[in-house]
Amino acid sequence: MHPLWEMKSMAGNVFSAYASVATSVMLLRSLANDIVPEPVKSFFHKAFSRFFKHLVDRFLGRKPSQMTMVVDEQTGIARNQIYDAAEVYLRTRINPDAERLKVNKSPKQKSITLSMVKDQAVEDEFRGVDLKWQFVLVEADGQKGRFQPEKRWFELTFEKSKKNIVVDEYLPFVLAKAQEIRDDDRAVKLFTRDCPFDDDDDGGNGGGGYWGCVNLDHPATFEKLAMDPDLKLAVIEDLDRFVRRKDYYKKVGKAWKRGYLLYGPPGTGKSSLVAAMANYLKFNVYDLELSNLYSNSELRRMLLCTNNRSIIVIEDIDCSSQFHDRDRDKEIEAEADTDDPSNSNTKVVFEYENSNIRKNDFSYYASLCLIYLKYWLCLQLTLSGLLNFIDGLWSTCGDERIIIFTTNHREKLDPALLRPGRMDMHIHMGYCTPAGFDVLALNYLDINDHPVFFPVIKDMIEQFEITPAEIAEHLMRSEDVDLALQGVVDLLKEKKAKQEELNMVESDAKEMKFGRDVVKSGKEKGKKGNFWESVIKFPRQQGKENTNM
């Protein structure tokens, strides 16, 4: 048995060692907090936590319960958005040490894509949750395989206790991340009804069977547009404001859409502005040709097959008589002679009835039937049908859409089309300005100034109307800067000569009209003078006759 003084000495040594260790640990902890970066500390904390948890589970014989979610390629007759998003997202999570990978590149894709092969697994981590994706592919066997497509799906495995995190946070993260990858890599598509094939490499089936598409390789950007700088900036700001205000549109109870009316003379860049907007927003473009549609139901069906984040363009809408200003058309019709068959809706029928074609001829009746049928069908595509989709109940069937009308004659359109809520922003694409010429010269000649030609050209542009397309055509005619600019000067001088000649003709016409008005008014005045003179003479003659009697 140890003496009491030895036991006291041993206790003192233990406490001294404990104090020394505690001091060292506190010192190391302070140094770690000051020196070691936060990500490194977080990594070690997660690693040791998982390690000790694994040891405890093995020691106690417990196995963590796992859950597996099956993500099918199809959901009914439509594609599963989660499957498509996972297919894109997992390309970025593939282990670089993988022994087998699938390599793809279509003619329209910008880069080579790597994807998973059958039964391959990819591990992922999200907020401390370990996840495992596995790609499953089942091919049909036997004779039925020729008629049944292969089945594909992903299996997502994780701890059952983390279900809420996976469903509420991880899967939305995968959807958003996949959309970002698509936006960075995809090309803008131009959809049209007349295209017989679908060249959509993204697999989005954006045409719904009614539209075919090709890549919109239009190089137009806002930097290259020869339009007023302030107007250009206003359009860009309006587009940015529209894209970021999803929650705002929902709060105020409006469909998430925006309407633009582009109007101005031909050659002022309306189509180029549409392409620039599509390239800026990475929105697909749907070119809707109204002349090929015969009813409101067909119009509705076509528009419902368009995707979100798209631009629907109706060019030259003033060429469709259904959408003209109804009051203006009534005034024009009232001025016309309604009894004249050449001014009525039966002009073609009148011509057939008075032609040399025999009325017992089959071609005569067949032609009449086609004319009446086409006329009846055209009446079914109405202004109200278009307005209902733009601003009615059907306008809510889609988000983040832009509707653009282009026209050369805004005054011909019905006011119902132009009000805010339908065409929210009216953009006048006018004639070329000095600032627009600077953009054109930089684009085509790669110059910012010229001491001789620039002042002359800008001065003449302010005096005469000329479109950017006309100037661009002359700038492209020569690679020599002086020759190209001289061509623009010659064009403007030609415009000036034509304008002066036109002014002289108009002046002569006004003088001739004024002369005719003077002669006409003199004749009318003479007639009135003769009338009053006869009125005055009549009582005098009556008085003379009474006196003679």
C-alpha positions in Angstrom: 0.0 0.0 0.0 1.4 3.3 -1.1 2.0 6.0 1.5 -0.3 9.0 1.5 2.4 11.3 0.4 3.0 9.2 -2.8 -0.7 9.2 -3.6 -0.7 12.9 -3.4 2.3 13.2 -5.6 0.7 10.9 -8.3 -2.5 12.9 -8.2 -0.5 16.1 -8.7 1.3 14.6 -11.7 -2.0 13.5 -13.3 -3.6 16.9 -12.9 -0.4 18.6 -14.2 -0.5 16.4 -17.3 -4.2 17.0 -17.8 -3.7 20.8 -17.6 -0.8 20.6 -20.0 -2.9 18.6 -22.5 -5.9 20.9 -22.2 -3.8 23.9 -22.7 -2.2 22.4 -25.8 -5.6 21.4 -27.2 -7.0 24.9 -26.6 -3.9 26.4 -28.3 -4.2 24.0 -31.3 -7.9 24.8 -31.6 -7.2 28.6 -31.6 -4.5 28.1 -34.3 -6.9 25.9 -36.3 -9.7 28.5 -36.2 -7.3 31.2 -37.3 -5.3 29.3 -39.9 -7.3 26.4 -41.4 -9.8 27.5 -44.0 -13.5 26.9 -43.4 -14.0 24.5 -46.3 -11.2 22.3 -45.0 -12.6 22.2 -41.5 -16.1 21.4 -42.9 -14.6 18.5 -44.9 -12.8 17.0 -41.9 -15.9 17.4 -39.8 -18.1 15.6 -42.3 -15.4 12.9 -42.9 -14.9 12.1 -39.2 -18.7 12.3 -38.5 -19.4 9.7 -41.2 -16.5 7.6 -40.0 -17.5 7.5 -36.3 -21.2 7.0 -37.3 -20.2 4.0 -39.5 -18.1 2.5 -36.6 -21.0 2.9 -34.2 -23.5 1.4 -36.7 -21.2 -1.6 -37.3 -20.5 -2.0 -33.6 -24.2 -2.0 -32.8 -25.1 -4.1 -35.8 -27.4 -1.4 -37.3 -27.9 -0.8 -41.0 -29.2 2.6 -42.3 -32.5 2.2 -44.2 -32.2 3.1 -47.8 -34.8 4.5 -50.2 -34.7 4.2 -54.0 -36.6 6.5 -56.3 -37.3 5.4 -59.9 -37.2 8.2 -62.5 -38.8 6.9 -65.7 -38.1 8.4 -69.1 -41.8 8.8 -69.9 -44.7 10.0 -67.7 -47.7 8.9 -69.6 -47.4 10.1 -73.2 -45.1 13.0 -72.3 -41.4 13.0 -71.4 -40.4 13.1 -67.7 -38.7 16.4 -67.1 -36.8 15.0 -64.1 -35.3 12.3 -66.3 -34.3 14.8 -69.0 -32.7 17.0 -66.3 -30.9 14.2 -64.7 -29.5 13.0 -68.0 -28.0 16.5 -68.6 -26.9 17.1 -65.0 -25.2 13.8 -64.5 -22.9 14.5 -67.4 -21.1 16.9 -65.1 -20.9 14.4 -62.2 -19.4 11.4 -64.1 -16.3 10.0 -62.5 -13.3 10.8 -64.7 -11.9 7.4 -63.9 -14.9 5.6 -65.4 -14.0 2.8 -67.7 -17.0 3.1 -70.1 -18.7 6.2 -71.3 -21.1 7.1 -74.1 -19.9 9.9 -76.4 -22.3 12.0 -78.5 -22.2 15.0 -80.8 -24.8 16.0 -83.3 -24.1 18.3 -86.2 -25.7 21.2 -84.4 -24.2 20.8 -81.0 -21.3 23.0 -79.9 -19.3 20.4 -78.0 -18.9 16.7 -77.3 -21.1 15.3 -74.6 -20.4 12.3 -72.3 -23.2 10.3 -70.8 -23.7 7.1 -68.8 -23.9 3.6 -70.2 -26.1 0.8 -69.1 -25.9 -0.1 -65.3 -23.3 2.6 -64.7 -23.5 4.4 -61.3 -22.6 8.0 -60.4 -22.3 9.3 -56.8 -23.3 12.7 -55.8 -23.4 14.7 -52.6 -25.8 17.5 -51.6 -25.8 19.3 -48.2 -24.3 16.3 -46.4 -26.6 13.8 -48.1 -24.9 10.9 -50.1 -26.8 10.0 -53.3 -26.3 7.4 -55.9 -27.6 7.5 -59.4 -27.8 4.3 -61.6 -28.8 4.2 -65.2 -30.9 1.2 -66.1 -31.6 0.1 -69.7 -33.9 -2.8 -70.6 -34.1 -3.9 -74.2 -37.1 -5.8 -75.5 -36.4 -9.4 -76.5 -37.6 -11.6 -79.4 -39.9 -10.6 -82.1 -41.7 -8.0 -80.0 -38.5 -6.0 -79.8 -39.0 -4.7 -83.2 -42.2 -3.0 -82.2 -41.5 -2.1 -78.6 -39.0 0.6 -77.7 -36.3 0.0 -75.1 -37.1 1.1 -71.5 -34.8 3.5 -69.7 -34.9 5.0 -66.2 -32.7 6.2 -63.4 -32.6 4.8 -59.9 -31.8 7.4 -57.2 -30.7 5.8 -53.8 -30.2 7.6 -50.5 -30.9 7.4 -46.8 -34.6 7.2 -46.1 -34.4 9.8 -43.4 -33.2 12.4 -46.0 -36.3 12.0 -48.2 -37.6 15.6 -47.6 -34.2 17.1 -48.5 -34.0 15.1 -51.7 -37.6 15.9 -52.9 -37.9 19.5 -51.8 -34.3 20.7 -52.4 -32.1 18.3 -54.4 -34.4 17.5 -57.3 -35.4 21.2 -57.9 -31.6 21.9 -57.8 -31.1 19.3 -60.5 -33.8 20.8 -62.7 -32.4 24.3 -62.4 -28.8 23.2 -63.0 -29.8 21.2 -66.1 -31.6 24.3 -67.4 -28.5 26.4 -66.9 -26.4 23.8 -68.8 -28.9 23.7 -71.7 -29.0 27.5 -71.9 -25.2 27.8 -72.1 -24.9 25.1 -74.8 -28.0 25.1 -76.8 -28.6 27.0 -80.1 -31.6 29.1 -80.6 -34.3 27.3 -82.7 -36.5 28.7 -85.4 -39.8 26.8 -85.5 -42.2 27.0 -88.5 -45.2 25.1 -89.6 -43.9 24.7 -93.1 -40.8 22.8 -92.0 -41.3 19.1 -92.7 -38.8 17.9 -90.1 -37.8 18.5 -86.5 -34.1 19.3 -86.1 -34.3 19.8 -82.3 -31.1 18.3 -80.9 -32.1 19.1 -77.3 -34.8 16.5 -77.4 -37.4 18.9 -76.1 -39.9 18.2 -78.9 -40.7 21.9 -79.0 -43.0 21.6 -81.9 -45.5 19.2 -80.4 -45.9 17.5 -83.8 -47.2 20.7 -85.4 -43.9 22.6 -85.8 -40.6 21.7 -87.4 -37.4 23.6 -86.6 -34.0 24.5 -87.7 -31.2 26.4 -86.0 -31.6 30.1 -86.0 -28.0 31.0 -87.0 -28.9 34.7 -87.4 -25.8 36.7 -86.2 -27.8 39.8 -85.2 -27.1 41.2 -81.7 -28.0 44.5 -80.1 -24.5 45.7 -80.5 -24.8 45.3 -84.3 -28.3 46.9 -84.7 -28.4 50.3 -86.4 -31.1 51.9 -84.2 -31.3 54.8 -81.8 -29.1 54.1 -78.8 -31.6 55.3 -76.3 -34.3 53.1 -77.8 -32.0 50.1 -77.9 -31.2 50.5 -74.2 -34.9 50.9 -73.4 -35.6 47.6 -75.2 -32.8 45.7 -73.4 -33.9 47.0 -70.0 -37.5 46.1 -70.7 -36.5 42.5 -71.6 -34.3 42.1 -68.5 -37.1 43.4 -66.3 -39.6 41.0 -67.9 -37.4 37.9 -67.4 -36.7 38.5 -63.7 -40.3 39.4 -62.7 -41.9 36.0 -62.6 -43.1 36.4 -59.0 -44.2 39.9 -59.7 -46.5 38.8 -62.5 -47.9 36.1 -60.3 -48.5 38.6 -57.5 -50.4 41.1 -59.6 -52.5 38.4 -61.3 -51.2 38.7 -64.9 -49.9 36.1 -67.3 -46.2 36.1 -67.6 -45.9 37.4 -71.1 -44.9 40.6 -73.0 -46.1 42.0 -76.3 -44.0 44.2 -78.7 -45.2 46.0 -81.8 -42.4 46.7 -84.3 -43.5 49.2 -86.9 -41.8 51.2 -89.6 -40.9 51.3 -93.3 -39.3 48.2 -95.0 -35.6 47.8 -94.5 -35.4 49.4 -91.1 -34.4 46.2 -89.2 -37.6 44.8 -87.7 -36.6 41.2 -88.4 -33.1 41.8 -87.2 -34.4 43.1 -83.9 -36.4 39.9 -83.5 -33.3 37.8 -84.0 -31.3 40.0 -81.7 -33.9 39.6 -78.9 -33.9 35.8 -79.4 -30.1 35.7 -79.2 -30.0 37.9 -76.2 -32.6 35.9 -74.2 -31.7 32.5 -75.7 -35.5 32.1 -76.5 -36.7 29.9 -79.4 -38.7 31.7 -82.2 -42.0 30.5 -83.6 -42.8 32.0 -86.9 -46.6 32.0 -87.2 -48.0 32.6 -90.7 -51.6 33.5 -90.4 -52.4 33.1 -94.1 -52.0 29.3 -93.6 -54.6 29.2 -90.8 -58.3 28.9 -91.5 -60.0 28.9 -88.1 -59.7 30.1 -84.5 -59.4 26.5 -83.3 -56.5 25.8 -85.6 -54.7 29.0 -84.3 -55.3 27.9 -80.7 -54.0 24.4 -81.4 -50.8 25.8 -83.0 -50.1 28.2 -80.2 -50.7 25.6 -77.5 -47.9 23.5 -79.0 -45.3 26.2 -78.4 -42.9 25.9 -75.5 -42.3 28.4 -72.6 -39.3 30.7 -72.9 -40.2 31.4 -76.5 -40.9 34.3 -78.9 -44.0 34.1 -81.1 -43.7 36.3 -84.2 -46.4 37.3 -86.6 -44.8 39.3 -89.4 -46.6 41.9 -91.6 -49.8 41.5 -89.6 -51.3 44.5 -91.6 -51.4 42.2 -94.6 -54.2 40.2 -92.9 -57.5 41.9 -93.6 -59.1 40.3 -90.5 -57.0 42.5 -88.2 -57.5 45.8 -90.0 -59.0 48.8 -88.2 -62.7 48.1 -88.5 -63.8 51.7 -88.3 -61.3 52.7 -90.9 -62.4 49.9 -93.2 -66.1 50.9 -92.9 -65.2 54.4 -93.9 -63.4 53.1 -97.0 -66.3 50.8 -97.9 -68.8 53.6 -97.5 -66.9 55.7 -100.0 -66.8 52.9 -102.5 -69.6 52.0 -104.8 -71.2 48.9 -103.2 -73.2 48.2 -106.3 -70.1 47.8 -108.4 -69.2 44.1 -108.6 -65.5 44.9 -108.9 -65.6 46.5 -105.3 -67.6 43.7 -103.7 -66.7 40.4 -102.2 -68.2 38.6 -105.2 -65.7 40.0 -107.7 -64.2 36.7 -108.5 -67.6 35.0 -108.7 -68.9 37.8 -111.0 -65.9 37.3 -113.3 -66.6 33.6 -113.5 -70.3 34.1 -114.2 -69.5 36.5 -117.0 -66.6 34.5 -118.5 -66.6 32.4 -121.5 -66.6 29.2 -119.5 -69.8 27.3 -120.1 -72.0 27.0 -117.1 -72.5 23.3 -117.7 -68.8 22.8 -117.6 -67.5 20.9 -114.5 -64.5 23.3 -114.1 -66.9 26.2 -113.7 -68.8 24.6 -110.8 -65.6 23.3 -109.2 -64.0 26.7 -109.3 -67.1 28.3 -107.7 -67.1 25.7 -104.9 -63.5 26.3 -104.1 -64.0 30.0 -104.0 -67.0 29.8 -101.7 -65.3 27.2 -99.5 -62.1 29.3 -99.1 -64.1 32.4 -98.4 -66.1 30.7 -95.8 -63.1 29.1 -94.1 -61.2 32.4 -94.0 -64.0 34.0 -92.1 -63.4 31.6 -89.3 -60.0 33.1 -88.4 -61.2 36.3 -86.6 -59.7 39.1 -84.6 -61.4 37.9 -81.5 -59.8 34.5 -81.8 -56.3 36.1 -81.9 -57.1 38.5 -79.0 -58.4 35.7 -76.9 -55.0 34.0 -77.0 -53.0 37.1 -76.6 -55.0 38.6 -73.7 -57.8 36.2 -72.9 -58.1 33.0 -70.9 -55.9 31.1 -73.3 -53.0 33.6 -72.6 -52.3 31.8 -69.3 -51.4 28.5 -71.0 -47.7 29.1 -70.9 -45.1 31.2 -69.1 -42.3 33.5 -70.1 -43.5 34.2 -73.6 -43.0 37.1 -75.8 -45.4 38.0 -78.6 -44.2 40.2 -81.4 -46.2 41.8 -84.3 -44.4 43.5 -87.2 -46.0 45.9 -89.6 -45.2 48.5 -92.1 -48.5 50.4 -91.5 -49.5 50.7 -87.9 -52.5 52.9 -88.8 -54.1 50.0 -90.6 -54.3 47.8 -87.5 -57.4 47.6 -85.3 -56.9 49.6 -82.1 -57.9 46.5 -80.1 -54.6 44.9 -81.1 -52.5 47.8 -80.0 -53.7 48.6 -76.5 -51.4 47.9 -73.4 -51.8 44.3 -72.2 -51.6 43.1 -75.8 -48.9 45.1 -77.4 -47.2 46.5 -74.3 -44.3 48.3 -76.0 -44.5 50.0 -79.4 -41.0 50.2 -81.1 -40.7 52.5 -84.1 -38.0 51.3 -86.4 -37.3 54.5 -88.3 -34.9 55.6 -91.0 -31.2 55.6 -90.4 -29.7 58.2 -88.0 -26.1 59.5 -87.6 -25.7 57.2 -84.6 -27.1 54.3 -86.7 -24.6 55.0 -89.4 -21.7 54.8 -86.9 -22.9 51.3 -86.0 -23.1 50.3 -89.7 -19.6 51.7 -90.5 -18.1 49.8 -87.6 -19.9 46.6 -88.6 -19.1 46.6 -92.3 -15.9 48.6 -92.6 -14.4 48.3 -89.0 -13.9 52.1 -88.7 -15.1 54.6 -86.2 -14.5 57.8 -88.1 -13.4 59.3 -91.4 -12.4 63.0 -91.6 -13.8 63.5 -95.1 -16.9 61.3 -95.6 -18.4 61.0 -92.1 -19.4 64.7 -91.7 -20.9 64.8 -95.2 -22.8 61.5 -94.8 -24.2 62.4 -91.4 -25.3 65.8 -92.5 -27.2 64.3 -95.5 -28.7 61.5 -93.4 -30.4 64.1 -91.2 -31.9 65.8 -94.3 -33.1 62.8 -96.3 -34.9 59.5 -95.5 -32.8 56.5 -96.1 -33.1 53.0 -94.5 -30.2 51.2 -92.8 -30.6 48.4 -95.4 -29.8 50.7 -98.3 -26.7 52.0 -96.6 -25.5 48.5 -95.7 -25.9 47.4 -99.3 -23.6 50.1 -100.5 -21.1 49.5 -97.7 -20.8 45.9 -98.8 -20.0 46.7 -102.4 -16.3 47.4 -101.8 -13.6 46.4 -99.3 -11.9 49.7 -99.9 -13.1 52.2 -97.2 -13.0 55.3 -99.4 -14.8 53.6 -102.3 -17.5 52.2 -100.0 -18.1 55.6 -98.3 -18.1 57.3 -101.7 -20.8 54.9 -102.8 -23.0 56.0 -99.8 -22.4 59.7 -100.7 -23.5 59.0 -104.3 -26.6 57.2 -103.0 -27.5 60.2 -100.8 -27.0 62.6 -103.6 -29.3 60.5 -105.8 -31.8 60.6 -103.0 -31.5 64.3 -102.8 -32.0 64.8 -106.6 -35.1 62.5 -106.5 -36.5 64.4 -103.4 -36.0 67.8 -105.1 -37.7 66.5 -108.3 -40.6 65.1 -106.2 -40.9 68.4 -104.4 -41.2 70.2 -107.7 -43.8 67.8 -109.0 -45.8 68.2 -105.8 -45.5 72.0 -106.0 -46.7 72.0 -109.6 -49.6 69.7 -108.6 -50.6 72.1 -105.8 -50.5 75.1 -108.1 -52.6 73.3 -110.7 -55.1 72.2 -108.0 -55.2 75.7 -106.7 -55.9 77.1 -110.2 -58.7 74.6 -110.7 -60.2 75.5 -107.4 -60.1 79.2 -108.3 -61.8 78.5 -111.6 -64.3 76.3 -110.1 -65.2 78.8 -107.3 -65.5 81.5 -110.0 -67.9 79.5 -112.0 -69.9 78.7 -108.9 -69.9 82.3 -108.0 -71.0 83.3 -111.5 -73.9 80.8 -111.3 -75.0 82.2 -107.9 -74.8 85.8 -109.3 -76.9 84.9 -112.3 -79.4 83.2 -110.0 -79.8 86.2 -107.7 -79.9 88.5 -110.7 -82.8 86.6 -112.1 -84.5 86.6 -108.7 -84.2 90.5 -108.6 -85.3 90.9 -112.2 -88.5 88.8 -111.8 -90.4 91.2 -109.5 -89.4 94.1 -111.7 -90.7 92.5 -114.8 -93.9 91.6 -113.0 -94.3 95.3 -112.0 -93.8 96.5 -115.6 -96.4 94.1 -116.9 -98.9 95.3 -114.4 -98.3 98.9 -115.2 -98.7 98.3 -119.0 -102.0 96.6 -118.3 
